[in-house]
Amino acid sequence: MKKFFPVRGRFMRFMVVAGGLLLLIPLTWMFREVRSARIEKAPQVYRGKVVSAALDRIDRDFGVMQRDLFERAGRIASAPEVMEALAAQGALAKPDSAALVRYFSAMAVPYGTSVELYTPEMELVAWNGFSMPMDTAPDLAESPTGLHTGIAQDGAFRQAIVAWRPITRDTRVLGVIRAMRLVEYAPPVHNEYIKDVSLVPKWRRLAKLPVELTFDVSIEEAAPFSRLLQGVDGTVLGLVTVDAPSVRQMTALAAVLPNHLMALWTTLFFFWTMGGMWCLYRREVRRLQAKPSRNRWWAVVGGFAMCAVYWWLLRFILLEMNVPSRWQQGKTPLAPLFDPTHLSSGLFGGVLGSTGELLITILFLVAFSGAFLEWVGALRKVRDRLFRPRRISRMVLAGVVAACTGILAGLLFLPALVTRHVALHSTFDFFAKGGLIPDLHLLVVFCSLVLMQIGVILLAAGVTWVAVTEALHRLAPRSSPWTFGGLAGFSVAVPVVAVYMLTPIGTVLPLAVLGYMLAAVFGLVCLGMLRSAQLMNLITLRNLFPLVFLVTFLLYPMFYLGLDASRHVRMIAAAEAFAQGEGPRVSFAEGGTPISGVLLPSGSNDALFDTFSGAEFRDGFLFRSTGRDFERYRLPEDVTQALLHEPAVWRNERLEGGAWQSYYMRGEPAPAMDSFPGAMQVFAVRAPHVTLFDHLYYLLRLTMGGLVIALLCYLVGIRVRHRRGLLPAPHIRFRDKVLNALIGIGIILVGLVGVVGEQAVTVESRQSVQRWLHRHLDRVEQVLAAEARHGERPSSVLDRMPIDSLAARVGIDLNVYEGHTISRLSRPQLIRDRLVDRRLPIEAYKALYTDADRVTFTDERVGSFTYMAGFRAFVGEEGSPRYVVSTPILPEQEIIEEERADTVAYLFGSLLLLVLLVVLTGLLLANAISKPIARLRSGLKAVAVGRFGNTLPVDSRDEIGELVETFNEMQQQLSESQIKLARQERQLAWREMARQVAHEIRNPLTPMKLSVQHLRQAFTDRGNELDARNRFGQVFDRITGTLIEQIDSLARIASEFHAFARMPSREMQRIDMNDVIREAVSLMQEESEIGIRSALSEAPLFIEADRAELRRTYINLIKNALQAISAPETGRVEVRTELEEVAGKVWGCSYVVDNGSGIEEAVAQKIFEPHFSTKTSGTGLGLAIVRKSVEEMRGTIGFTTEVGKGTVFEVRFPLIDDSATAS
């Protein structure tokens, strides 16, 4: 930042960037206005430029299409296999068609592309892809090596670009490649599988103007605002016309880029200012934690409130500016996420307007939740030191708890409401059983829902944390926990029950679901209060994996309720559609054979009955039905009675075939017809109940979204921990290693089982389809054999037997091919509508004609729907296939795919149970393995601190049990050794003490003896003279004074030894460290000439200690500091205190600073040892007593020194809060 903004200070850099973004907005607006004014001034000039640029883009794209076709044709023409097969033909011989067919059948050709190989005589040899009528073929005699382009037209249905490329060797033409790409296709049926193919939508996006396209080789010149589409050889292929834009359209086009830029500058400005506000808030938090005060407290509260309001205001500003969806239009990678056709809901002002908007809103929610928890944690650390608890009445407390419960219920209602809207206002088929991993778009929805649940849980946990800690903070010290629990339970239950009784909220969020969500939130809060852990320590596989299941288990009931509501809507729509007439499958069916839903138009209501069954009852008896679920012809009596009073009823029914959910709707009285004149009509729709395995499958797909989130969090956590130097981890518990290994192996095995199982199910499904096709092809041959005369081949029977009659007797659609072209089919509509190609697939041709197989199976396509077709060759007199009969199974394929999807769903549902079993087994095994090792670890720790009496139990007879027995024996031996060592240490201590006491007592005894001897000699030498008596008196005074000093020295020595050796008999109480230091400074200031300065913290530092002993500690430290100063006139002693947080624990720190001589490095290591002193007087026990007192009061002491500059002694005690003191 400093490189680009050479100004001082973060605030100045922030203002420079913000001002620059603000300046860019009006500048971009001025640019847009100037450009629009120029367009309005000279519209013709700009219109020509716009149209010319649009046509240039279209022309370039058309050229790219042709180059792709010629490159594909060139790769085939230069392939050695093709060259050798074509070169094998002589003057009369044909090319090696078998080799060419094999080469073309192995070729991968994209859908909508086709390649064909012709001889120089234009005889088709091999192909792959769709077929088109022949266009103008190139004249190989005139241009044997030239490229040729054309347009192939198939009536009014299809048009394709054609690229011809000759295959030559030397000057000899061996053949020619015809490559085609479908550019126009207008099928008569449109649905999710069959769609239009056209270049117009793509070219409209390129031109940003309306485009008209005509393919016609007879066009000679272009009209204004048009351009001829020419091939690489100059052939005119068509005409593209761009509508001349009006002035308004040109100004709108010119304003697109400036509008996007202004939206970008505005977005960056708001995010930049949001970042600035957050930095200011974080600075206030740091100031509050360093020096707590009420003003800073309210500054932090207000700062977070402003950040929160601005954050959500920013979200709605983005919605208003249509950011980022305005940049994701057309074919951009993220455009489908912002397409409202997939998801569109007006909830909360459009935050669910699309999948992308849903994801962005959830990301805003998660960020806000994390910030809220950070804010709660920051205030919790300093609240107890700033605010005294004000006791409140139980009624007020009940009201507060009820209000917090309402907030929690509202937060937990949010995911239920959002999930319901996602299910009701989207086109996703959440019930589809397509595999383990959903498509990318649906996976984004699942990830968003999981993130939303995480964000809501974090918010609810933060609110609950505040409520619980505040309640505990304000309760009377002697309040009964049962009283508080009952009061809290009553305050929680009353508002919840009242809301559920007075509102229909239960249909969106059942009370049971709310109950266990509240239990989960309270459990999370209690766990957080009992255990504190760093965030980075939680981002591990062993923690993330169970958390994913917990979150998805909490989310799934709400998710399923939304899906069930969507299902109810579809069942009602199906009943109304069924009441209007017959199903469209009956209307579209021909020849007595079933028709597939793939061939039905998208507007048909029959799609509603893909998963439902419908029925009409008249006068209580079945009149007509569709589907297989209505097996009884009589309407249940209870339904009949209920419909007399209600227009519609729902029923959960259990029949012999399983459990069902049914919807019965009363219709208008039936017209007088048949045998039911004026009978009551009842329209019913029935769907199978969701089974346990279905639930597990849906839960597993939802869990996949959670696993994606967990994987992203894990990768981010690895990156952050690596940057912080936490990888590799300095310490890993054995239990965690075992659990990681078990979970990792379990996930890998389950994944492998799932992949292999799905492949096995797919293979088995294909084999089932092939067996089904084989049986019907056998039936075709049986029918033909039954109709054949004596000695007549089945192929001859096909000559005279109508295909409709054959298809009706077999019960399936049939197609008959002669050579590689279709000749007859039972459903000619498929050919007329160009839904089935006229030409035999190259894979089937290779198997039947080249490899001489009787039966083969290939995968075919109708639009985007893939199905399997079976082919059987009927050999003629010449020994080669005369006819090929195919059986496409479009209707049956849907049933088979549904059964395969059910099997896959049951498989993955079972795998989810297996995953849960693996996780549970891993936890149990990890605990079973690590528990004895943890006991050994705790035992070793006890041994390390000298406790040998804890004998470990032996619970197993394996190697670990032997290790425990060995440890117990070792512990017993160490205990005996400790007793012996303690006895020896006591003897050595007594010897050392006796030596030290003797030494200390001997020092004053010698001058005392000499003084007494001198006094005795003076008494003997005294005389009667006055001068002699005066001299004796002086000597007596001096000697007795010396004796008193030595006796005081002995008393002081005895007191110090007593203080050092005495057992703790202190009175621990809650005191303010600052008050004790003030007393010590005041006492020492009276005895010293050197000024003692104190700088104490504003906030009180409450610790638990003995007041008198702590005062003596600071007096001793201040006395040492004063004695270390050699020049009193320049001496300075300072005592200061402050609050410090280390590893989540708050300490009260005090420092005694002097500018004395300092402590030399040689003696610094012995400064706290008993009997060590750098002074000529004293016992050397002062600092030893200080350290002993501090450590026994759970504090720490240390020092830093610099010779010639001074020493700083640091004493730290852990702070206590009011709640801990009260307890």
KEDRENDREN-164982 format. One record per residue (C-alpha): x, z, y. Coordinates in steps of 0.2 Angstrom, whole numbers, plus 2048, in hexadecimal, padded with zeros to 3 digits. Last residue first. Layout:
N
XZY ...
! end
This chain:
1223
7A28DD7A0 7A18E17B2 7B38DD7B4 7B28CC7AB 7A38C77B5 7AB8CC7C5 7BB8C27C2 7CC8C67BC 7DD8BF7C2 7EC8BE7B7 7FB8C77BF 80B8BF7C6 81B8C77CD 8288BC7D5 8398C27DB 8418B77E8 8548BA7EC 85F8B67FA 86A8AA803 87C8AF7FF 87A8AB7EC 86A8A37E9 85C8AB7DF 84C8A87D5 8438B67CD 8378BB7BF 8298C67BB 8198C47B0 8098CE7AF 7FF8D57A1 8008E77A7 80D8EB79A 8178DC7A0 8178E37B2 81B8F57AD 82A8F07A2 8308E47AF 8308F17BC 8388FE7B1 8468F27AD 8488EE7BF 84B9017C3 8559067B4 8669037BA 86A9157BA 86E9177CD 87E9167D7 88C9097D8 8808FB7DA 8808EB7CF 8768F47C2 8728F37AF 86C9027A6 85D8F979F 85D8E67A0 8538DD7AD 8628D67B7 86C8D17A8 86A8BE7A9 86D8BE7BB 87E8C77B9 8898B87B7 87E8AD7C2 8818B87D1 8728C07DA 86E8BE7EC 8778C47FB 8678C8805 85A8BD80D 84C8C6804 83B8C07FC 82F8CA7F2 8228BE7EB 8118C17E4 8068B67D9 7F48B97D4 7F08AE7C5 7E28A27C1 7E289A7AF 7DE8887AC 7EF8837A7 7F788C7B7 7EC88F7C6 7F48997D5 7EE8A57E2 7FA8AB7EF 8048BB7F4 8128BE800 81F8CC803 82D8C880F 83E8D1812 8498CC820 85B8D2825 8638CC834 8668DD83C 8668E682C 8768DD826 87A8E1814 8698DC80D 8688DF7FA 8628F17FD 8538EB806 84E8DF7F8 8518ED7EB 8468F97F5 8388EB7F6 8398E97E3 8388FB7DF 82A8FE7EC 8218EF7E4 8228F77D2 81D9097D9 80D9017E0 8098F97D0 80C90A7C7 8009137D3 7F39067D2 7F39047BF 7ED8F27BC 7DF8E57BA 7E08D87C7 7D58D27D6 7DE8C77E2 7D48C87F2 7D28B87FC 7DC8B680C 7ED8B6804 7FB8C2809 8098BE815 8138CE817 8238D1821 82F8E081F 83A8E382E 84A8EB82A 84D8FD830 846904820 83D91581C 82C912825 82B90081F 82D90580D 81C90F80D 813901817 8198F380C 8148FD7FC 802900803 8008EE808 8068E87F7 7F88F37EF 7EB8EC7FA 7F08DA7F7 7F08DD7E4 7DD8E17E5 7D98EE7D7 7CE8EE7C8 7D48FD7BD 7E19027B0 7E69147B0 7F79167A9 7FE92079A 80A914793 81791E788 826925791 83891E78F 83B91679F 8329237AA 83B9317A0 84C9297A2 8499277B5 8439397B7 8529407AE 85E9367B8 85493C7C8 85694E7C2 86894C7BF 86B9447D0 8619527D8 86D95F7CF 87C9557D5 8759567E7 8719697E5 88396C7DF 88A9627EE 88096C7FA 88697D7F1 8989777F3 896973806 88D98380A 89998E800 8A8985808 8A1988819 89D99A815 8AE99D80E 8B699681E 8AB9A2828 8B09B181E 8C39AC820 8C19AB832 8B89BC834 8C69C482A 8C19CE81B 8C99C280F 8C39B4803 8D09AE7F7 8C69B27E7 8B69AB7EF 8BF99B7F3 8C699A7E2 8B499C7DB 8AD98F7E6 8BA9837E1 8B79867CF 8A49847D3 8A79747DC 8B396D7CE 8A59717C1 8989687CC 8A39597CF 8A59577BC 89395A7B8 88D94C7C3 89593E7B8 8939477A8 8809467A9 8809337AA 88D93179C 88493E791 873935794 87B924790 88392A780 87493377B 86992477F 875919775 875925766 863927767 861914768 86C911759 86391E74F 852916754 859905750 85F90A73F 84D91173B 845901742 8518F7737 84C900727 8398FF72B 83B8ED730 8448E971F 8358F1716 8298E6720 8348D771D 8348DA70B 8218DB70B 81F8CC716 82A8C2709 81F8C86FB 80F8C2705 8178B2709 81B8AE6F7 8098B26F3 8038A6700 80F8996FA 80989B6E8 7F78996EF 7FC8896F8 8038826E8 7F38856DF 7EA8946D8 7DF8966E7 7D78A46F2 7E78AF6F4 7E38BB703 7F08BE710 7F88CF712 7F88D5725 8038E4725 8138DB72B 8118DA73E 8218D7747 81D8CA754 8248BC749 81C8C473A 80B8C2742 80F8B0747 8138AD735 8038B472F 7F98AA73C 80289A735 7FF8A0723 7ED8A2727 7EC89172F 7F488A71F 7E7892715 7D988A720 7E2879722 7DD872711 7CB879710 7C8875723 7CF863721 7C5861711 7B4867719 7B785D729 7BC84D71F 7AD850713 7A1850722 7A984172A 7A9837719 79783D716 792836728 79B826724 792825713 78182871B 78581A727 78B80F719 77A811711 77280B720 77E7FD720 7797F770E 7667FA712 7687EF721 7727E2717 7647E270A 7577E0717 7607D271F 7627C970F 74F7CA70C 74C7C371D 7587B571A 74F7B170A 73E7B1713 7457A6721 74D79A714 73D79870B 73579071A 74478471D 74778070B 74E76E70C 74C7666FB 7567566F9 7537486ED 76173B6EB 75D72A6E5 76671C6DC 7757276D8 78271C6CE 7827176BC 77B7056BF 76A7096B8 7677166C4 76C7286C5 7617366CE 76C7416D9 7667526DD 76875A6EF 76576C6F4 763771706 76978170E 763787720 76B789731 76178B740 76A786750 760775751 75B772740 76B774736 771770725 77C77A719 77F770709 77B7726F6 77F7666E8 7777606D8 77C7526CC 78E7516D1 7977406D0 7A67466DB 7A57366E6 7927326E6 78A7446E4 7977506EB 79D7446F9 78C73F6FE 7867516FF 79575670A 792746715 78074B718 77473D714 76E733723 75D73472B 761744734 753751734 74B758745 74B74674C 738748750 733739746 73F73F738 737750737 726749739 72973F729 72574F71F 72574A70C 73473F70E 73972D70A 74872170D 75672C714 766723715 77672670C 77271C6FD 76071E6FB 75A72F700 74A7386FC 745748705 73A7556FD 72F763705 72A7716F8 71C7746EC 72376A6DD 7127616DB 70F7606ED 7207586F0 71E74B6E2 70D7466E9 7137456FB 72273A6F4 71772D6EC 71D7286DB 7217166D8 7347156DB 7367276D7 7317246C5 7407186C4 74C7266C9 7457306BB 74A7236AF 73E71A6A4 74071A691 72E71E68D 72571F69D 72972C6AA 71C7386B2 7227476A9 7347436AC 7307426BF 7287536BF 73675A6B5 7437536C0 73A75A6CF 73876A6C6 74B76B6C3 74D7686D6 7427776D9 74C7826CD 75C77C6D5 7567816E6 7517926E1 7627946D8 76B78E6E8 76179A6F3 7657A96E7 7787A36E7 7787A36FA 7707B56FA 77D7BB6EE 78B7B46F9 7837BC708 7807CD6FF 7927CD6F9 7997C970A 78F7D7711 7957E3704 7A77DD707 7A67E0719 79D7F1717 7A87F7709 7B77F3714 7B07FC723 7AC80B719 7BD80B712 7C5809723 7BA81772B 7BD82371C 7D082071D 7D0824730 7C483372E 7CF83A720 7DF837729 7D983E73A 7D284D731 7E2851728 7EC84F738 7E085A742 7E1867735 7F4867735 7F386A748 7FC85E753 809864760 81485B76D 80884B76C 81283B76B 80C837778 808844785 81483D791 80783B79F 80882879E 80682978B 7F783478D 7EF828799 7F281978E 7EC82277E 7DD829787 7D881778D 7DA81177B 7CF820775 7C281D783 7C180B77E 7BF80F76C 7B281C76F 7A781077A 7A880376C 7A481075F 79581576A 78F803769 791802757 787812755 77880875B 77A7FC74D 77C80B741 76C813748 763803745 76A803733 766815730 754813736 75280472B 75980E71C 74C81C720 73E80F720 73580872F 72380572B 71D7F4725 7137EB732 7007E8732 6F57DF73E 6E27E073D 6D47D7745 6C27DE743 6B37D4745 6A27DC743 6967D073A 6897C5744 6867BA735 6937BD728 68F7B1719 6957A1721 6927A1733 6887AA740 6957AD74D 6A07BD74B 69D7CC756 6AB7CE762 6BB7D675C 6C07E8757 6D27EA756 6DB7F3748 6EE7F6749 6F77FB739 708803735 70D802723 71480C715 718805704 7117F86F7 7058056F0 6FD809700 70281670E 6FA81371E 6FE818730 6EF81373A 6EC80D74C 6DB80B754 6D37FE75F 6C37FC769 6BE80E765 6AD816760 6A780A753 6B980674F 6BC818749 6AE81673C 6B5806735 6C780D735 6C181C72B 6B881071E 6C880671B 6C57F371C 6C27EB70B 6CC7DC705 6DC7E6700 6ED7DD6FF 6F07DB712 7037DC712 7077CA70D 7067C071C 6F77B7724 6E47BC721 6D27B6721 6C17BE71E 6C57CF717 6B67DA715 6AF7E8721 6A27DD729 6AE7D072D 6C17D472C 6CF7CA733 6E17CC72D 6F27CB734 7037CE72D 7127D3738 7257CE737 7247BC73A 7127BE740 7167BE752 71F7AD751 70E7A674C 7097A775E 70F796762 718794773 72979176B 723782761 72478374E 73177A744 73C78A742 72C79373D 72E78A72C 71F780725 717783714 713774709 70176E706 70575D70D 70676271F 708772728 70777373B 6F677A73C 6F878772E 70978D735 70078E746 6F679D740 6E379B741 6D97A074F 6D77AB75F 6D67BC756 6E77B974F 6EE7B8761 6E67C8766 6EC7D1756 6FE7CA759 6FE7D076B 6F97E2765 7067E1758 7137DC765 70F7EA771 7107F6763 7217F075E 7277F2770 72180476F 72A80675F 73A7FF766 73880C774 73581A768 74481475E 75081576D 749826772 74C82C760 75D82475F 76582C76F 76983D768 76F836758 77982A761 78183776C 78584275D 78C834752 79882F760 79D841763 7A2842750 7AE833752 7B5838763 7BB84975E 7C584474E 7CA833756 7D283C765 7CD83D777 7C9850778 7DB85577B 7DC84978A 7CD852792 7D6863791 7CE871787 7C488178B 7BA88977D 7AD89677F 7A589078F 7A687D789 79E882779 79088A781 78D87B78C 78E86F77E 78187A774 77687B783 776868784 773866772 765872772 75D869781 75E859777 757862768 748867772 74585777B 74484D76B 73885A764 72D858774 72C846772 73383B780 72982B785 71982F77D 71B842780 71C83E793 70983C793 70784A7A0 6FE85A7A1 702862790 71485B78F 7178627A1 71087379D 71A87478D 72A871796 72687C7A5 72288B79A 72F88978D 73F88A798 7398997A2 7338A2792 74489F78A 74D8A5799 7438B579A 7458B8787 7588B5788 75A8C0797 7508CE78F 75A8CC77F 76A8CC788 7658DD78F 76A8DF7A2 7778ED7A5 7828E37B0 7738DC7BA 7728C97B9 7798BF7C7 7888B77C0 7808B57AF 7728AB7B7 77F8A17C1 78989D7B2 77A8977A8 77388C7B6 7838847BC 7888807AA 7768797A7 77886E7B5 7898687AF 78386679D 77485C7A3 77F8507AD 78B84E79F 77C84B793 77583E79F 7868357A0 78883578D 77782E78A 779820797 78A81C78F 78181A77E 77380F786 78080478F 78A80277F 77A7FD776 7767F0783 7877E9783 7867E7770 7767DD772 77F7D177D 78E7D0771 7847CD762 7817DC756 78E7E274A 7877E8739 77D7D9735 76E7CE73A 7607DA737 7567D7746 74C7E774C 7547E775D 74E7D5760 7537D3772 7467CB77E 7467DA78A 7397E4794 7327EF787 7427F577E 74C7F778E 73E7FF796 73C80C788 74F80F789 74E81279B 74081F79A 74882878B 759828794 7518307A4 74683D79B 756847797 75A8487AA 74884D7AE 74885A7A1 7588617A7 7518627B9 74186A7B3 74C8777A9 75687A7B9 74687E7C2 7408897B4 7508937B4 74F8957C7 73D89B7C5 7428A77B7 7508AE7C2 7448B17D0 7398BA7C5 7478C47BD 74C8CB7CE 75D8C67D6 76D8CE7D7 7798C77E4 78A8C47DC 7988C47E9 79D8B37EF 7AE8AD7F2 7B98B37E4 7AB8AF7D7 7A889D7DE 7BB8987DD 7BC8917CC 7AA88C7CA 7AB8817D9 7B88757D1 7B08757C0 79F8707C8 7A78627D2 7B085B7C3 7A085B7B9 7978527C7 7A58457C8 7A48427B6 7918407B7 7938347C6 79F8297BD 7938297AE 7848247B9 78D8167C2 79280F7B1 7808107AC 77B8067BB 7887F97B8 7837F77A6 7707F67AA 7747E97B8 77E7DF7AB 7707DF79F 7647D97AC 7587E07B9 75A7F27B2 7607F97C3 7517F07CB 74A7FC7D7 74980B7CB 7408017BD 73C7EF7C1 7417E97B0 7497D97AA 7537D779A 7577C7791 74F7BA79D 7577C47AC 7687BB7A9 7757C77AF 77E7CA79F 77C7B879A 7877B37AA 7967BE7A4 7A17AF79F 79C7A37AD 7917957A7 7847957B5 7847A57C0 78F7B57C0 7947B67D2 7837BB7D8 7817C77CA 78F7D27D1 7877D67DD 7757D17E1 7787D77F3 7697E37F1 76F7E97E0 7807EC7E7 7787F67F5 76E8007E8 77E8057E0 7868097F0 7788157F5 77B81D7E4 78D8217E9 7898257FB 77D8337F6 78983A7E9 7988397F5 78E842803 7898507F6 79B8527F1 7A1854802 793860806 79786B7F8 7AA86A7FB 7A786E80E 79C87D809 7AA8847FE 7B788080C 7AD88A818 7AB89880B 7BD89A809 7C98987FB 7DC8947FF 7E48897F1 7D48857E8 7CA8817F7 7D88767FE 7D986C7EE 7C686A7EF 7C7864801 7D48577FC 7C98517EE 7BA84E7FA 7C5845806 7CB83A7F7 7B98377F2 7B4832804 7C3825804 7BE81E7F3 7AC81C7F9 7B3813809 7BC8077FE 7AD8047F3 7A3800802 7AF7F580A 7B37EC7F9 7A07E87F7 79F7E2809 7AE7D7808 7A77D07F7 7967CD7FE 79D7C480D 7A87B9802 7987B47F7 78F7B0807 79D7A680D 79E79C7FD 78C7997FC 78979580E 78F78280D 7827807FF 77478780A 77A77D818 77976D80E 768772807 761775818 76876581E 75F75C810 769757800 7687457FA 7637467E8 7717427DC 76F7337D1 7797307C1 77971E7B9 77D7197A8 78971279C 7927047A6 7A16FE79C 7B16FF7A5 7BC702795 7BD715798 7AA71579A 7A07147AA 79371F7B1 78D7167C1 78B7217D0 77C7257DB 77972C7EC 77471A7F2 77070F7E3 77D70A7D6 7806F97CF 77E6EF7BF 7736FA7B3 7716F27A2 77B6FF799 76D70C79B 76F71E79B 7657267A9 7697377B2 76173F7C0 76974E7C9 76375B7D5 7717637DF 77F7707DB 7897627D4 79176B7C6 7827767C3 7777667C3 78375E7B8 78176B7AA 76E76B7AC 76E7577AB 77975579C 76B758790 76775F77F 75676777D 753776772 74F779760 75378B75A 74B796766 73C78A768 73877976E 73076C763 72E759769 74175876A 749751779 75B74C776 768745782 77B746782 77F74676F 79174276D 797733763 7A772E75B 7A871C752 7B871974A 7BD707745 7C56FF736 7D56F8730 7D96EC73E 7EA6E373A 7F76E1748 8036EF743 7F76FB73B 7E66FD744 7D8709745 7CC704753 7C471175F 7B2710764 7AB71E76F 79872176F 78E72C77B 77E731774 76C72F777 75D73876E 74A73876E 743729778 74971D76A 75A721763 76671B770 77971976D 78271677E 79370D77E 7A670F77F 7B4704779 7C6706777 7D26F7774 7DD6F4765 7D46E575D 7CD6DE76D 7C66CD76A 7C56CD757 7BF6DF757 7B06DB762 7AA6ED765 7996F375F 78A6F376B 780702765 77B706753 76D712750 773724750 778730742 77D742743 78D74973D 79B744731 79D73272B 7A572771E 7A571571A 79970C725 79B6F9725 79F6F2735 7A96E372E 7B96EB735 7B46FA72A 7AB708732 7AF71B734 7A272673C 7A4736746 79774174D 79574F75A 78675A75F 78C768754 79F768753 7A875E745 7B3767739 7BA75972D 7BA75D71A 7AC751717 7B5743721 7C5745716 7BB745706 7B173670B 7C172C710 7C97306FF 7B972A6F6 7B871B701 7C97146FC 7C7704706 7BE6F56FF 7C66E76F5 7C46D46FB 7D46D1705 7DC6E1701 7D66F3705 7E3701702 7E7701715 7D670A718 7DA71870D 7EC719713 7E771A725 7DA726723 7E5732719 7F3730725 7E8736734 7EB72A743 7D9724744 7D2735742 7DC73D750 7D872E75B 7C5730758 7C674275D 7D173D76C 7C572F771 7B673B770 7BF74877B 7C473B787 7B2735789 7AC74778C 7BA74A799 7B573A7A2 7A37407A4 7A97507AB 7B47477B8 7A573C7BD 79A74B7BF 7A67537CB 7A97437D4 7967417D6 7957527DE 7A374F7EA 79B73F7EF 78A7477F2 7927557FD 79D749807 78F73D80A 78374B810 79175281B 793742824 78073F825 77D75182B 78875083B 78375E847 779768839 78876882E 79376D83D 78877B841 78778182F 79A78282F 79B78C83E 78E798838 79779B827 7A879D830 79F7AA83C 7997B382D 7AA7B3825 7B17BB835 7A37C7836 7A77CE824 7BA7CD826 7BB7D9834 7B27E7829 7BE7E481B 7CD7E5827 7C67F582F 7C57FD81E 7D67F8819 7DE7FE82A 7D380E829 7DA812818 7EC80F81D 7EA81A82C 7E2828822 7F0826815 7FD829823 80A81E82B 80780C82E 8117FE826 8017F781D 8067EA810 8167F3809 80E80480C 800800800 
! end
